[in-house]
């Protein structure tokens, strides 16, 4: 077999998707779309179907797809054309097309590409088109869109009103058509849309066997870490997909939402490590452990940090999670006993065993083993082990939170309701009351006072945790649930309970932490308290009646005072 038969073009394409090496030409929308491999790795986006349905079923209006650079907006428009059966040059800035049974739609590929003057003229034209029975679908980065929209109005007050209404539609991100300064608009803000599903779907596309056919004919295949990474991922696909999906959910819930472009860069680098086919020819088989994808994902070559890899944003973000530095209950079998044959499949076990035979005493070897474990352990079908690992790698509440976010139920379980009620009771009074939550005027979370003024109470039996569809569910192709505090008689508190909050509540209840919490989390808890107090404060207190909560020896005592004809009496 000729040594010239390789899959160099595809490997070159993968390396062009990240910025590890110079010239990542395909990391940006138009150039990537023009590449012949793009259609093979393109992930189907439900937003396109949503937009087509809007044009089919609604009166003429303006559809705006906005967000940040790298959010995949250009790809979405490309898919829109494909699904509508329209052939359009990707370099065309604007195009009028006929879609959905003869309905005319004016499309703007990227509003941000135009000059300021061009944007003003273009937007004036856009605002008039629905009045003439024409739909508009435009892609625009957030900043230029807001500024130019404000300039459509002469008076200062109207300008600010226009910007505010547009921003409010972006924040709502519910896919509904709204009147924005008299214009019918549907605003989809992809920067606020859950894109965590993308990474696992993109991974599935990358390992498509048809893309790797020529690799099987390559004389260097036995020494190619790129092919080996593909084969290991393919043989352990469910575990790899699950960790990658959970990782991006974890980041998203902690305010580290990554763009589609960032995910693409990291996953492409995870296969190659920035090495092309020519580079592989210079490498030896023993480099497998160094270039194992579980290392590359976090910016490591084996046990060594690869500083250059941290130039890839998503790689650097993953490194900061420090999963491999967390002590795990699996450490005994993984590190002490080195029971690799029962933990990994035979190919991974062989790589890990060969590593430990030479480098088990090297600094960073334990972290190498943990990185391999979190991606490739074969314990997925053992529920208790899986639950344990999810707690050790992420947090105690993570697995349940993920389950609830995808649940078909309308409310969470009793345990989640108890957790939130216990935590609120601790936050307000310092102790857990099994019957009611006493609301008090207290300082910021974690600082307790011996004497507090009671401002209301909530009976715990009237509370549950509601699972409500997130606004974006209508156009992401699946129902994503939000967790909300709900009272049987007074309704839902308009504040989403986040994963960091649930983890904090869990730790608070168990006495793990007291006052030292992240400022962003502290602000979130205070905002939650504010919403609670708006609904429940003073609701149970009589006029001219004060209720004081006195803490002593870990117990709370309530004192009630009444004012009657200028006389103060205590119950």
Protein Blocks (a to p, Z undefined) as FASTA:
>chain_A
ZZklccklmmmmmmmmpckbghilklpmklmmmpmklmmmpccdfklmmmmmmmmmmccd
ddddeddehilmmmmmmmmmmmnopacdfklmbdcddeehhiacdddfblmlpcfklmmm
mmmmmmmmmmnopacdddddfklmmmmmmmmpmblklmmmmmmmmmmmmmnonopacdee
hiacddddfklpcfklmmmmmmmmmmomklmmmmmmpfklmmmmklmmmmmmmmmmmmmm
mmmmmmmmmmmmnopaccfklmmmmmmmmmnnopafklmmmpcfklmmmmgmklmmnopa
hjaccfklmmpmklmmmmmnommmpccfklmmmmmnopmklmmcfklmmmmmmmmmmmmm
pghklmmmmmmmmmmpcklmmmklmmmmmmmmmmmklmmmmmmmmpcbfbdcfklmmmmm
mmmmmmmnopacfkbccddddddehiacfbdcdfbdcdfklgccdddddfklmmnopacd
ddddddfklopadddddfklmmmmmmmmnomamklccfklmmmmmmmmmmmmmmmgoklc
cehiacddddeehiacddddddeehiacdZZ
